[in-house]
């Protein structure tokens, strides 16, 4: 198996941040693990689109997944280096005041408070 060069990984991380939907997903995952259906409900986009973006984020090394029964749960991947750590820090400090991301975060808080997953 051929490993990606550090430059290739940095390029993929920047590309991951360049898409609005992926940025919204990353911002939501800052507060912990989420399932696909909850991400879909908060983002109001088709499940296939959420899954496609999550796959890209996994390949870029920004997100990790675990399976529990039929459900897939996603979290931010731990930082592998200083650059990765700075990108994760920027999610909160640089984008926290973006209105759309703030609305997403509020929807997540409401969903979490309801205690319901996928619905």
C-alpha positions in Angstrom: 0.0 0.0 0.0 1.4 3.4 -1.0 1.2 6.1 1.6 0.3 9.6 0.6 3.0 12.2 0.9 2.7 14.9 3.5 2.1 17.5 0.8 -0.8 15.4 -0.7 -2.4 15.1 2.8 -2.2 18.9 3.3 -3.7 19.5 -0.2 -6.6 17.1 0.7 -7.2 18.9 4.0 -7.4 22.3 2.3 -9.7 20.9 -0.3 -11.9 19.5 2.5 -12.2 22.9 4.0 -13.0 24.5 0.6 -16.5 23.0 0.4 -19.4 24.6 2.3 -21.1 21.3 3.2 -17.9 19.7 4.4 -17.1 22.8 6.4 -20.6 22.6 8.0 -20.0 18.9 8.8 -16.6 19.5 10.4 -18.0 22.4 12.5 -20.8 20.1 13.8 -18.4 17.3 14.6 -16.5 19.6 16.9 -19.0 18.9 19.6 -18.6 15.2 19.3 -19.8 12.1 17.5 -22.8 12.2 15.2 -24.7 9.7 13.0 -25.4 10.3 9.3 -29.1 10.7 9.8 -28.6 13.5 12.4 -26.2 15.3 10.1 -28.6 15.0 7.2 -31.5 16.4 9.4 -29.4 19.4 10.5 -27.9 20.2 7.1 -31.2 19.6 5.3 -29.4 17.8 2.4 -29.9 14.3 0.9 -28.3 11.4 2.8 -26.3 10.5 -0.3 -24.7 14.0 -0.3 -23.8 13.7 3.4 -22.3 10.3 3.0 -20.3 11.4 -0.1 -18.8 14.3 1.9 -18.1 12.2 4.9 -16.2 9.7 2.7 -14.1 12.6 1.4 -13.4 13.8 4.9 -12.4 10.3 6.0 -10.0 10.1 3.0 -8.5 13.5 3.9 -7.8 12.3 7.4 -10.1 14.8 9.1 -12.9 12.5 10.2 -13.0 8.9 11.5 -16.0 6.5 11.6 -17.2 3.6 13.7 -20.1 1.2 13.0 -22.6 0.2 15.6 -25.2 -2.2 14.2 -26.6 -0.6 11.2 -25.5 2.9 12.1 -22.3 4.7 11.2 -21.0 7.3 13.7 -18.5 10.0 12.8 -16.1 12.1 14.8 -13.2 14.5 14.1 -10.0 12.5 13.8 -7.3 13.4 16.3 -4.7 15.8 15.0 -1.7 13.9 13.5 0.6 16.9 13.4 0.8 20.6 14.2 -0.7 21.6 10.9 -3.7 19.4 11.4 -4.1 20.7 15.0 -4.2 24.3 13.7 -6.9 23.5 11.2 -9.0 21.9 13.9 -8.5 25.0 16.1 -9.5 27.2 13.3 -12.9 25.5 13.0 -14.1 27.1 16.2 -12.1 30.3 16.4 -12.3 31.3 12.7 -15.8 30.0 11.7 -17.7 30.1 15.0 -19.3 33.5 14.1 -20.5 32.5 10.6 -24.3 32.7 10.8 -25.0 29.4 9.0 -22.6 27.5 11.2 -24.1 29.1 14.3 -27.6 28.0 13.2 -26.3 24.5 12.6 -24.7 24.4 16.0 -28.0 25.5 17.6 -29.9 22.8 15.7 -27.4 20.3 17.1 -27.8 21.5 20.6 -31.6 21.2 20.3 -31.3 17.7 18.8 -28.9 16.6 21.5 -31.2 18.0 24.2 -34.1 16.0 22.8 -32.1 12.8 23.3 -33.3 11.4 20.0 -31.0 10.0 17.3 -32.2 9.9 13.8 -35.5 11.6 14.0 
